[in-house]
Each structure stands twice: as C-alpha cells, then as structure tokens.
C-alpha cells in the first residue's frame, strides 16, 4: 500500500477531498481508490465508516476491499481468458506504468510456481 504522502506526489491526491472528507487514497491489499470506489464498497459492506478513508479501510477491511475490487472489475474472468501481464496491468492501473517490473516479477513467479 502506498502511503497518502507518496500518492499525493504521484497523482496529486489531497488529504481532504473536495467533499471535505478524508482523501480516498489507496487502501487495501489491492487498489481501492477514489470516492466512487469507496462509496461502492461502503454500500456493499454496509459500513458508512468506510467513507472515513484510507486508515479505516486499510486496517478494518484490507482483504475484503481487495476482493470487492477484484470481483467488481471481473479480474477472474480476465485472467481465466489467459490475459497477458499487460492486459492485467491496464485493467488494474488504467495504463502500463511499471509494466516492465510486473513482467519481470511474473517471470520469476512462473519459475517457482508450477503451472
């Protein structure tokens, strides 16, 4: 998980959103970012405290929020179709930033995980 300070450097995430609540920075094992995703997760889990932001979500729901994002973005279906590292990176990040590193890590994983 990136700390909000680093996220602010990367994408200009303020600690307070224009809605006057704690910034919706990256929280969880997988990326749950932005007010829309926080609200969708809050509605799904029936916990309005999710809207308090990254500190609450990352400590209370690190795996649940990751699973929620994974499910909502149909990642299993994408992977089951044999998606490339680039296709997964694009789905997760909206682009290919860091693709070379991800491809190298994938190759290492293929060497140690029987397939």
N, C-alpha and C positions, 0 to 999 in steps of 0.2 A: 504494500500500500504506500502510495506517495503521501508524504505529509502535505498539508494545505499550503505551507510556505513554498515548497517546491512546485506544487501545482500552480500556484499563483505566478511563479516565474515562467512556467511553460505556457499557460493559456490565459493568464490574467484573471484567475478565479479570485474574487474578493472574499474576505472572511464573512461579509454580510452581503446578501443578495439584494437586488432592487426591491424585493418583497420585505426587506427588513428582518429577515431571519438568517440564522447561521448558514454560511455558504454550503452549497451542496457539492463538496469536493469528493474525490474518490474515497469510497468506503467499502470495504469488504475484501474478500479473497479475490474476487473478480470485480471489474469496474462497475460501480453503481454511481453514476454521475448525473448531475443536473436535476433541477427542481421537478421536471416531469417524471423522471425515473424514481426519485424519492417519493413523490406523491403516489405513483402507481404501486410501489412496494408497500407504502403505508396503508393504502386501501386494501391490498391483498392480505397483509398480515394483521389487519385491523388494529394497528397501533399508531395513533396520531403522534406519539413521541418520535417516530422516525423523522418527522419534519424538523426536529431539533438539530439534525445534521450528522456530520461525519463521526464525531466522537461517540454518539449514542449508537449509531448503526454498526460501526466497526467493533464495538465491544459487546453489543447485545445480539446482533444478527450477522456475524461475518460470513457464515456459510449459507444461511438461509437467503440472504440478499444476493449472494453469488449465484445460488441455484435459481432464484427468481429471474435474475437477468439472463442466465443461460437458457432457461425454459422459454421466456418471452421472446428471445432472439433466435429460437429454433436452432440452437447450436448442434444438438444431437443429429438432427436431420441433415444439416450441412456436413458434419463430419462423417455420417453414415454414407454419404454420397462420394466419399473419398476426396474431400476438399483439400486443396493444397495449403501449405503454410501461408501463402499469400492471401488466399481466399478467406481463411480464418482471421488473419491479421486485419484484413479490410473490414470484415464484419464487426470485429471487436473494436477497432480503433478508427474506423471510417477512412482509413488510408494505409499506407505501407511504411510509416515511420518505424524504424527499428527492425525492418524485415530481415536484414542480413543476420542480425543476432538471433532472431527467432528461428531462422532456418538452421543456423549452427547448433542451437540447443535441440532442435528437433532431430537432427542427425545424431547427436550424442545420445538422445533418448532412444532412438532406433537401435543403437548399438547395445544398449543394456536391457531393453525391454523386448522380450521375444514377441514376434509378430506373426 
